[in-house]
Amino acid sequence: MEVVCGGRFLSPSFSESSSGDTTRSIIDQSQMGEQEKVSAVMEEEKVIKEEDVEVKDPEPVLDIIINNVVSSFSVASHLDLHHLALHGNNVELRKENGVLTMKLRKPPTTASIWSSGKITCTGSTSECQARISGRRIARRVQKMGYNVKFRNFRIVNVLGTCSLPFAIRITPFSLKHRSAASYEPELHPGVTYRIEHPKATLKIFSTGSITVTAPSINNVQNAIEHIYPLVREFGKARSEEEMAEYHRNQARKQYPMLNIEEMEDEMSSSEVEDTYWEHV
């Protein structure tokens, strides 16, 4: 009689206890081998995950600052600019250009008024603020005896800026993207990059600063999202002076009440940086 266990033949001379012990040892060895394989696979997966975490850079948060929103509308009435200049406040008549300039303090706006009734407003920092300032200009004109209507309001142009956390090698960037980028260092220090969809024009500087001109705020945001992976390929580390200037600009934007120049005169650069991060 022969007993088969684990693929091995045992002679009948073995006792039942010895055969049972041998069976358990073979099973234990097979289980240990499977456990070692499973642990090895888990370690490999852990190493792969760690490598993925090391390779993937965290996506930076880019602050897009809207500096100017240009809007236009019509009051549907002919205007006497000389009359407006005599009876209006904070106005200036430019006869050589045939335009009247009117200024608002809140929201800060400069309006250019033509005798045809067309008005262009600049200085706002949002589309909502541009509409409010336009209606206030129209109300001022109405109080001076004109039957005006607020018509054909639209956003003409939006100017936004963004500072990247790295410098850019603009010469190789312009060479690779010749179809959309133009770089004339004798005329302008930045690269002019034009996007058709969404429609926008970007000025890219070696310091990492980008200026965007677009018809709307959404186009400005989409243009930054479009250009970031392209310039990231040509990014380079900033020098210590550029990093210090970058932190100063960030501090001015977030905390305009802090006088960075006076702080630098009284404290060292490291103390200024510590003070900045304390406020952050």
C-alpha positions in Angstrom: 0.0 0.0 0.0 1.3 3.5 -0.9 0.2 6.8 0.5 0.4 9.9 -1.7 0.8 13.3 0.0 2.0 16.5 -1.5 3.2 14.6 -4.6 5.6 12.3 -2.7 5.4 8.5 -2.1 5.8 7.3 1.4 6.6 3.7 2.3 4.2 1.8 4.5 6.9 1.2 7.1 6.3 4.7 8.4 4.0 4.9 11.4 0.9 7.1 11.4 2.5 9.7 13.6 5.6 10.1 11.5 3.5 10.3 8.3 1.3 13.0 9.9 4.3 15.0 11.0 5.8 14.9 7.6 2.5 16.0 6.0 2.2 19.0 8.3 5.8 20.0 7.6 5.3 19.9 3.9 2.0 22.0 4.2 3.8 24.5 6.5 6.6 24.9 4.0 4.2 25.4 1.1 2.3 28.0 3.2 5.5 29.8 4.1 6.5 29.9 0.5 3.1 31.5 -0.4 3.4 34.0 2.4 6.9 35.0 1.2 5.6 35.5 -2.3 2.7 37.6 -1.1 5.0 39.7 1.1 7.5 40.2 -1.8 4.6 41.4 -4.0 3.4 43.8 -1.3 6.9 45.2 -0.9 7.2 45.7 -4.7 3.9 47.6 -4.8 5.0 49.7 -1.8 8.2 50.6 -3.6 6.3 51.5 -6.8 3.9 53.7 -4.8 6.8 55.5 -3.1 8.5 56.1 -6.5 5.3 57.5 -7.9 4.9 59.9 -4.9 8.5 61.0 -5.4 8.2 61.6 -9.1 4.9 63.5 -9.0 5.3 67.1 -8.1 2.5 68.8 -6.2 0.5 71.1 -8.5 1.2 74.7 -7.4 -1.5 77.2 -6.7 -1.2 80.1 -9.1 -2.7 83.5 -8.1 -4.1 85.3 -11.1 -4.5 89.0 -10.3 -7.0 91.1 -12.4 -5.4 94.5 -12.8 -7.8 96.2 -15.2 -11.2 95.6 -16.8 -12.2 97.8 -19.8 -15.9 98.1 -20.5 -18.0 100.2 -22.9 -21.6 101.2 -23.2 -23.9 103.8 -24.8 -26.3 106.3 -23.3 -28.3 106.6 -26.5 -28.1 110.4 -26.5 -26.0 113.2 -27.9 -23.9 114.8 -25.3 -22.5 118.4 -25.1 -19.0 117.9 -23.8 -18.5 121.6 -23.0 -21.6 121.6 -20.9 -20.5 118.5 -19.0 -17.1 120.0 -18.4 -18.6 123.2 -16.8 -21.2 121.4 -14.6 -19.5 118.1 -13.8 -17.1 117.1 -11.0 -13.7 115.5 -11.5 -13.9 116.0 -15.3 -11.3 117.1 -17.8 -12.1 118.2 -21.4 -9.5 117.4 -24.1 -10.5 119.4 -27.1 -7.8 118.1 -29.3 -9.1 114.6 -28.9 -12.8 115.4 -28.7 -13.2 113.4 -25.5 -14.2 114.2 -21.9 -12.6 112.3 -19.0 -14.6 111.7 -15.8 -13.2 110.0 -12.7 -14.9 108.1 -9.9 -13.3 107.5 -6.5 -15.4 104.4 -5.6 -15.1 102.1 -7.4 -11.9 103.7 -8.9 -12.8 104.3 -12.5 -11.8 106.6 -15.3 -14.4 107.1 -18.0 -13.8 108.5 -21.5 -17.0 110.2 -22.9 -17.6 111.1 -26.5 -20.2 113.5 -27.9 -21.9 110.6 -29.7 -22.9 109.1 -26.3 -20.3 106.3 -26.3 -18.5 105.8 -23.0 -15.5 103.6 -22.1 -14.6 102.8 -18.5 -11.2 101.6 -17.3 -9.8 100.8 -13.8 -12.2 98.2 -12.5 -10.9 94.8 -11.2 -13.9 92.7 -11.9 -16.8 92.5 -14.4 -19.4 93.2 -11.7 -17.4 96.3 -10.6 -17.2 97.5 -14.2 -21.0 97.3 -14.6 -21.5 99.2 -11.3 -19.1 102.0 -12.3 -20.7 102.3 -15.8 -24.1 102.8 -14.3 -22.8 105.4 -11.9 -21.2 107.3 -14.8 -24.5 107.2 -16.6 -26.4 108.4 -13.5 -24.0 111.4 -13.2 -24.6 112.4 -16.8 -28.4 112.0 -16.3 -28.3 114.4 -13.3 -26.9 117.1 -15.6 -30.1 117.2 -17.6 -29.7 114.5 -20.2 -32.2 111.7 -21.0 -29.8 108.8 -21.0 -30.3 105.1 -21.2 -27.8 102.4 -20.1 -27.4 100.3 -23.3 -25.0 97.9 -25.1 -22.8 97.3 -22.1 -20.0 94.8 -22.8 -16.5 93.9 -21.5 -14.0 94.9 -24.1 -10.7 93.8 -22.5 -9.3 92.3 -19.3 -5.7 92.5 -18.2 -4.4 89.9 -15.7 -1.0 89.0 -14.3 0.4 85.8 -12.8 3.8 85.1 -11.2 5.1 81.6 -11.6 7.3 80.0 -8.8 10.1 79.5 -11.3 12.0 81.4 -13.9 11.6 80.6 -17.7 14.2 80.1 -20.4 12.3 82.1 -23.0 14.7 81.7 -25.9 14.3 77.9 -26.3 10.6 78.3 -25.5 10.1 80.7 -28.4 12.1 78.5 -30.7 10.0 75.4 -30.0 6.7 77.3 -30.3 7.4 79.4 -33.4 3.9 79.1 -34.7 2.3 80.9 -31.8 5.3 82.7 -30.1 7.3 85.7 -31.3 10.4 87.0 -29.5 12.2 90.2 -30.4 14.7 91.0 -27.6 15.6 94.3 -29.3 12.0 95.5 -29.1 10.5 93.8 -26.1 12.1 91.8 -23.2 9.2 89.2 -23.2 7.8 86.6 -25.5 4.5 87.3 -27.2 2.3 84.2 -27.3 -1.1 84.2 -29.0 -3.8 81.7 -28.3 -6.8 81.3 -30.7 -9.0 79.2 -28.4 -9.5 80.7 -25.9 -8.7 84.0 -27.5 -5.9 85.6 -25.5 -2.5 87.3 -25.9 0.3 86.5 -23.3 3.5 88.3 -22.5 5.9 85.8 -21.0 9.1 87.1 -19.2 12.2 85.3 -18.1 11.5 86.1 -14.4 8.4 83.9 -14.5 5.9 86.7 -14.8 3.0 86.4 -17.3 0.7 89.2 -18.5 -2.5 88.1 -20.1 -4.8 90.3 -22.3 -8.2 88.6 -23.1 -11.8 89.5 -23.7 -13.1 88.1 -20.4 -11.9 86.9 -17.0 -12.6 83.2 -17.9 -10.4 83.5 -21.0 -7.5 84.8 -18.7 -7.9 81.8 -16.4 -8.1 79.4 -19.3 -5.0 81.0 -21.0 -2.9 80.5 -17.8 -4.0 76.9 -17.6 -3.1 76.4 -21.2 0.4 78.0 -21.0 1.5 76.5 -17.7 2.5 73.0 -18.9 4.3 74.5 -21.9 6.5 76.9 -19.9 7.0 74.3 -17.1 9.1 72.3 -19.5 11.5 75.3 -19.8 11.5 76.3 -16.2 14.7 76.9 -14.2 15.5 77.6 -10.6 15.4 81.2 -9.5 18.5 82.9 -8.1 18.4 84.1 -4.5 17.8 87.7 -5.6 14.9 86.6 -7.8 13.4 84.5 -5.0 13.6 87.4 -2.6 11.9 89.7 -5.0 9.2 87.0 -5.6 8.5 86.8 -1.9 8.4 90.6 -1.6 5.8 90.8 -4.4 3.7 88.0 -2.9 3.8 89.9 0.5 2.8 93.1 -1.2 -0.2 91.4 -2.9 -1.4 89.6 0.2 -0.6 92.2 2.8 -0.6 95.7 1.3 -0.5 97.3 4.7 3.0 96.0 5.4 5.8 98.3 4.3 8.3 95.8 3.0 11.0 98.4 2.1 11.1 99.9 5.6 11.2 96.4 7.1 14.2 95.5 5.0 16.0 98.6 6.1 15.5 97.8 9.8 15.9 94.0 9.6 18.0 91.4 7.8 16.6 89.5 4.9 16.1 86.3 7.0 14.1 88.3 9.6 12.0 89.8 6.9 11.3 86.4 5.4 10.4 85.0 8.9 8.0 87.9 9.4 6.4 87.3 6.1 5.8 83.6 6.8 4.4 84.5 10.2 1.8 86.7 8.6 1.1 83.9 6.0 
